[in-house]
Amino acid sequence: MKSKIKKLNGTTKEFFVEMPKETVDRMFDEVLEGIRKTAKIPGFRPGNAPLDIVRKNYSEDAADEVKRRLIPQAYQQALQKHEIRPVSYPEISEVLIGLSGILTFKARVDAHPEINLRKYKGLKVTRNKISVTDEEITETLERLRNMNAEFPEIDRPIEKGDFGICDIETFINGEVIAKKRENMWIEADKEVSLLGMGEELCGLKKGDRKDIEVTLPENYPDKKYAGKKAVFRVEVRDVKEKKLPELDDELAKTLGKNSLDEAREEIRTQLLERKEANEKVNMKNQIMEQLLDRHSFDLPASMVSRQLKVLMERAENELSSKGVDKETIGSNREEMKGRLSKEAERKVRLYFMLDKIGDREGIDVSEEEIDSWLRSLADAYNKPLEEVEKYYKEHDLISGLKEQLREDKTVDFLLSEAVVTGEA
């Protein structure tokens, strides 16, 4: 087999491949022999027709099958010969079996980019000082009190801090602009309620209705309504009073602790661990930004396109979950696409840099590490390990998981090699 390679734009490679007559003839004989076993040719029982007659009657079918079998083999040999790692399926063209019996074709494919790795060990990162204040512990306890609050139904007008269970319709210029929301909890407090409208509920009773006029914010998800005046037509279904538990040892017991002091220490430890984890992410991000600044190389267009598609779908699903209609999402697609294109390129560039560093440093992921991760996931979601493993295998997620774990290990390695400055 002969093959030539040509570099096109970016990381795209094009092969011209030639399979010799001897190889093509052998494959033709093999294919025709298979056809002869079942071929229905007048005057002959299946399997008994002479090969030259089978060839005459099934030449086109045989040629198609020869191409189907030989092209993948030849393509793989060309990849190995020229040491190309593809990141996309090949585009096969100009397939021809000439009169000489030689098979030729072209294959175009996106390949791993060529990366000239610059310094990646000993990068300088800053570590911020980590501490937990008494105020933060108190704020956490207040959130826990709120999570354990009770909401008895009351028969009186709404007061500040109460909750109105409401049905809401939204209008602009008398036209309904959003699906009616039912049984929506609104706190009667301007600072914490939807668009500050909660305070307008004060004084209303069960069964009361009220139109509340507000100006929609400029960052309103549906751009065509941003900044416009809207009317919320509110009907109060129920009124509930918020009753918080006392901040004492009894509350601590509901949290699994013997005393409030013990609960405070547990909260301090948890907040510290969370801050440590966040600071580790911050330091890793510093490393990623330095790698991006130090390296410039062509990216496979197909991979950037796939990554952009993932980001677009994620963004559209998020908007849809916020109630933005499909028409509005569609009208903003181009703006969103332009905004997310840079992020897609960034993610793909980081992927290849970390992959290259992982190769150079011999970083790999063992089966035990994959099993451990799946076991942690099963524990987190209270699922049997076998169920989680089956899901990942049936949905072909194991290879992607291995890639992600390898990338995480590579970033951890870079952090371990970094020069850390700042206060511990």
C-alpha positions in Angstrom: 0.0 0.0 0.0 1.2 3.5 -0.9 0.0 6.7 0.8 0.8 10.4 0.7 -0.2 13.0 3.2 -1.0 16.7 2.7 -1.6 19.3 5.3 -4.6 21.5 4.7 -6.0 24.4 6.8 -5.6 24.1 10.6 -5.2 20.5 11.7 -6.9 19.0 8.7 -4.9 16.2 6.9 -5.6 14.7 3.5 -4.4 11.3 2.5 -4.0 9.9 -1.0 -4.1 6.1 -0.7 -3.3 3.5 -3.3 -3.9 -0.2 -2.8 -2.0 -2.6 -5.1 -3.6 -4.8 -7.7 -2.6 -8.0 -5.9 -4.4 -7.0 -2.7 -7.5 -5.8 -4.6 -7.6 -9.1 -6.7 -7.3 -11.2 -3.5 -10.2 -9.3 -2.0 -12.3 -9.6 -5.2 -11.8 -13.4 -5.1 -12.8 -13.6 -1.5 -15.9 -11.5 -2.0 -17.0 -13.3 -5.2 -16.5 -16.7 -3.5 -18.9 -15.5 -0.8 -21.4 -14.2 -3.3 -21.2 -17.5 -5.3 -22.5 -19.5 -2.2 -25.9 -17.8 -2.3 -26.1 -16.3 -5.8 -29.1 -17.3 -7.9 -27.8 -17.6 -11.5 -30.0 -19.3 -14.2 -28.7 -22.8 -15.0 -26.7 -23.2 -11.8 -27.4 -24.2 -8.3 -26.2 -21.8 -5.5 -22.5 -22.4 -5.0 -21.9 -24.1 -8.3 -21.7 -21.2 -10.8 -18.2 -20.6 -12.3 -16.4 -17.6 -10.7 -16.1 -15.8 -14.0 -19.9 -15.9 -14.5 -20.5 -14.7 -10.9 -18.0 -11.9 -11.6 -20.0 -11.0 -14.8 -23.3 -10.9 -13.0 -22.3 -9.3 -9.7 -19.3 -7.1 -10.7 -20.8 -3.9 -9.3 -21.9 -5.5 -6.0 -18.5 -7.1 -5.6 -16.7 -3.9 -6.3 -18.8 -2.1 -3.7 -18.0 -4.8 -1.1 -14.3 -4.7 -1.9 -14.2 -1.0 -1.3 -16.2 -1.4 1.9 -13.7 -3.9 3.2 -10.4 -2.5 2.0 -10.9 1.3 2.5 -11.1 1.1 6.4 -8.0 -1.2 6.4 -6.0 1.1 4.1 -7.1 4.2 6.1 -5.9 2.7 9.4 -2.6 1.7 7.8 -2.1 5.3 6.5 -2.8 6.7 10.0 -0.2 4.4 11.5 2.4 5.1 8.8 2.1 8.9 9.1 1.6 8.8 12.9 -1.7 10.7 12.8 -4.2 10.7 15.7 -7.6 11.5 14.3 -10.2 13.4 16.2 -13.0 13.1 13.6 -14.4 10.5 11.2 -12.7 10.6 7.8 -14.4 12.1 4.7 -13.7 9.5 2.0 -13.8 10.7 -1.6 -12.6 10.0 -5.2 -12.9 6.2 -4.7 -11.8 4.4 -7.8 -10.8 0.9 -8.9 -9.1 1.6 -12.2 -8.7 -0.6 -15.2 -5.3 -1.6 -13.8 -7.0 -3.1 -10.8 -5.5 -0.6 -8.4 -7.8 0.9 -5.7 -7.3 4.6 -4.9 -9.1 7.1 -2.7 -8.7 10.3 -0.7 -9.4 10.6 3.0 -9.7 13.9 4.8 -9.6 14.0 8.6 -9.1 16.4 11.6 -6.0 15.4 13.6 -4.5 16.1 17.0 -2.8 19.5 16.7 1.0 19.8 16.8 1.9 21.3 20.2 5.3 22.7 21.2 5.0 22.4 24.9 6.5 25.3 26.8 7.2 25.5 30.5 4.4 23.9 32.5 6.3 22.9 35.7 7.0 25.4 38.4 4.3 27.8 37.4 3.6 30.5 40.0 0.2 30.6 41.7 -1.1 32.6 44.5 -2.9 31.1 47.4 -5.3 33.3 49.3 -5.5 33.1 53.1 -8.3 30.8 54.3 -10.3 31.5 57.5 -13.8 31.1 58.9 -15.4 34.0 60.9 -18.0 33.7 63.6 -20.3 35.8 61.4 -20.1 33.1 58.7 -21.0 30.4 61.2 -23.9 32.4 62.5 -25.1 33.0 58.9 -25.0 29.2 58.3 -26.9 28.5 61.5 -29.5 31.1 60.3 -29.9 29.2 57.0 -30.3 26.0 58.9 -33.0 27.6 61.1 -34.7 28.7 57.9 -34.5 25.2 56.4 -36.1 23.8 59.6 -38.8 26.5 59.7 -42.5 25.6 59.9 -45.2 27.3 57.9 -48.6 27.0 59.6 -51.6 28.4 57.7 -53.1 31.5 59.2 -56.4 33.3 58.9 -55.4 37.0 58.9 -54.0 39.6 56.4 -50.4 39.1 55.2 -47.7 40.8 57.3 -44.1 41.3 56.4 -42.2 38.0 56.6 -45.3 35.9 55.9 -45.7 33.9 52.7 -48.5 34.2 50.2 -49.3 31.1 48.2 -50.3 32.8 44.9 -51.4 32.2 41.3 -49.7 34.8 39.0 -50.4 35.9 35.5 -48.0 38.4 33.7 -49.2 41.1 31.3 -47.6 43.7 29.1 -49.9 46.2 27.5 -52.8 43.9 28.4 -51.3 40.9 26.7 -50.3 37.7 28.5 -46.6 37.1 28.1 -46.0 34.1 30.3 -47.7 30.9 31.3 -49.8 31.2 34.4 -47.9 30.1 37.5 -49.9 28.4 40.2 -49.3 28.0 44.0 -46.1 30.1 43.9 -44.6 31.0 47.3 -43.9 34.7 47.6 -42.4 36.1 50.8 -43.9 39.5 51.9 -40.5 41.2 51.9 -39.3 43.6 49.2 -35.6 42.5 49.6 -36.1 38.8 48.9 -39.2 38.4 46.7 -39.6 38.1 43.0 -38.7 41.5 41.4 -39.4 43.1 44.9 -43.1 42.6 44.6 -43.5 40.7 47.9 -44.1 43.8 49.9 -47.2 44.6 47.8 -48.8 41.5 49.3 -49.0 43.0 52.8 -52.6 43.5 53.9 -54.0 41.0 51.4 -56.1 38.0 52.7 -56.8 34.6 51.3 -58.9 35.0 48.2 -57.8 38.6 47.5 -56.6 39.7 44.1 -54.3 42.5 43.2 -52.5 43.9 40.1 -48.9 44.8 40.8 -47.0 46.9 38.4 -43.2 46.4 38.1 -40.4 47.3 35.6 -38.7 44.1 34.3 -34.9 44.2 34.7 -32.6 44.7 31.7 -31.2 41.1 32.2 -34.7 39.6 32.0 -34.3 36.2 30.3 -36.8 37.1 27.5 -34.9 40.0 25.9 -37.9 41.5 24.0 -39.5 42.2 27.4 -36.4 43.5 29.2 -36.8 46.9 30.7 -40.5 47.1 30.0 -43.3 47.7 32.5 -45.4 44.6 33.3 -48.4 43.9 35.5 -48.5 40.8 37.7 -52.0 39.8 38.5 -51.8 38.0 41.8 -54.5 35.9 43.5 -53.8 34.8 47.1 -54.6 31.1 47.6 -53.3 30.7 51.2 -51.4 32.7 53.8 -48.6 31.1 55.8 -46.6 32.3 58.7 -42.9 31.5 59.0 -42.0 30.1 62.4 -38.2 29.6 63.0 -36.9 27.2 65.6 -34.9 28.6 68.5 -31.2 28.8 68.1 -30.4 26.3 70.9 -29.2 22.8 71.7 -32.6 21.4 70.5 -31.8 22.7 67.0 -28.4 21.2 67.2 -29.9 17.8 67.9 -32.0 18.0 64.7 -28.6 18.5 62.9 -27.2 15.3 64.6 -25.1 17.1 67.2 -25.4 17.1 71.0 -25.1 20.8 71.6 -25.1 24.2 69.8 -21.3 24.5 70.5 -20.7 21.2 68.8 -22.8 22.2 65.8 -20.8 25.5 65.5 -17.5 23.6 65.4 -18.8 21.2 62.8 -20.0 24.1 60.7 -16.5 25.7 61.1 -14.8 22.6 59.9 -17.2 22.2 56.9 -16.9 25.8 55.9 -13.1 25.6 56.1 -13.1 22.4 53.9 -15.3 24.1 51.4 -13.1 27.2 51.2 -10.0 25.0 50.9 -11.7 23.2 47.9 -12.6 26.5 46.3 -9.1 27.9 46.7 -7.7 24.8 45.2 -10.0 25.3 42.2 -8.8 28.9 42.1 -5.2 27.9 42.0 -5.9 25.4 39.2 -7.6 28.1 37.2 -4.5 30.2 37.6 -2.5 27.4 36.1 -4.9 26.9 33.2 -4.8 30.6 32.3 -1.0 30.5 32.3 -1.0 27.5 30.0 -3.4 29.2 27.6 -1.2 32.3 27.6 1.9 30.3 26.8 0.5 28.1 24.0 -0.9 28.9 20.6 -1.7 26.2 18.0 -4.3 25.3 15.5 -7.4 23.6 16.7 -9.5 20.9 14.9 -12.5 22.7 13.6 -14.7 19.6 14.1 -13.9 19.4 17.8 -14.5 23.1 18.4 -17.9 22.7 16.5 -18.9 19.7 18.7 -17.9 21.6 21.9 -19.8 24.7 20.8 -22.9 22.5 20.2 -22.7 21.1 23.7 -22.4 24.7 25.2 -25.3 25.9 23.0 -27.6 23.1 24.1 -26.7 23.7 27.7 -27.4 27.4 27.5 -30.7 26.9 25.6 -31.9 24.3 28.1 -31.1 26.7 30.9 -33.1 29.5 29.3 -36.0 27.1 28.6 -36.0 26.1 32.3 -36.4 29.8 33.1 -39.5 30.0 31.0 -38.1 31.6 27.9 -40.0 30.5 24.8 -38.4 28.7 21.8 -39.0 31.7 19.5 -37.0 34.0 21.7 -34.3 31.5 22.2 -34.1 31.1 18.4 -33.8 34.8 17.8 -30.9 35.1 20.2 -29.0 32.0 18.8 -26.5 33.9 16.7 -25.6 36.3 19.6 -25.3 33.3 22.0 -23.2 31.4 19.4 -20.7 34.3 19.1 -20.4 34.6 22.8 -19.9 30.9 23.4 -17.4 30.3 20.5 -14.5 31.6 22.5 -15.4 29.4 25.4 -15.5 26.3 23.1 -12.1 27.1 21.7 -10.7 27.6 25.2 -12.0 24.2 26.4 -10.7 22.4 23.3 -7.3 24.1 23.6 -7.0 23.1 27.3 -8.0 19.5 26.5 -5.1 19.1 24.0 -2.6 20.8 26.2 -3.5 18.6 29.2 -3.5 15.5 27.0 0.0 16.3 25.7 1.3 17.0 29.2 -0.3 13.8 30.4 1.4 11.8 27.6 4.8 13.4 28.4 4.5 12.7 32.2 3.1 9.2 31.7 -0.1 10.0 33.6 -2.8 7.3 33.3 -5.9 6.1 35.0 -6.2 2.6 36.4 -9.3 0.4 36.4 -9.2 0.7 40.2 -9.5 4.5 40.0 -12.4 4.2 37.6 -14.1 1.7 40.0 -13.5 3.9 42.9 -15.0 6.9 41.2 -18.1 4.9 40.2 -18.4 3.6 43.8 -18.3 7.2 45.1 -21.0 8.2 42.6 -23.2 5.3 43.6 -22.8 6.2 47.3 -23.6 9.9 46.6 -26.9 9.0 44.9 -27.6 6.0 47.1 -27.7 3.6 44.1 -26.3 0.1 43.8 -22.8 0.1 42.2 -23.9 -2.5 39.7 -26.6 -0.2 38.4 -24.2 2.8 38.0 -21.7 0.6 36.2 -24.3 -0.8 33.9 -25.5 2.7 33.0 -22.0 3.9 32.2 -21.3 0.9 30.0 -24.6 0.9 28.2 -24.2 4.6 27.4 -20.5 4.3 26.4 -19.5 6.7 29.1 -16.5 4.8 30.5 -14.0 6.2 27.9 -15.2 9.8 28.6 -14.9 9.2 32.3 -11.4 7.9 31.9 -10.5 11.0 29.9 -11.9 13.3 32.6 -10.1 11.5 35.4 -6.9 11.7 33.5 -7.3 15.4 32.9 -8.0 15.9 36.6 -4.9 13.9 37.6 -2.8 16.0 35.1 -4.1 19.3 36.7 -3.4 17.9 40.2 0.1 17.1 39.0 0.6 20.6 37.6 -0.5 22.0 41.0 1.8 19.8 42.9 4.7 21.1 40.7 3.7 24.8 41.0 5.4 27.4 43.1 2.8 28.6 45.6 3.0 32.0 47.1 0.7 33.7 49.6 -0.5 32.9 53.1 -1.4 29.4 54.2 
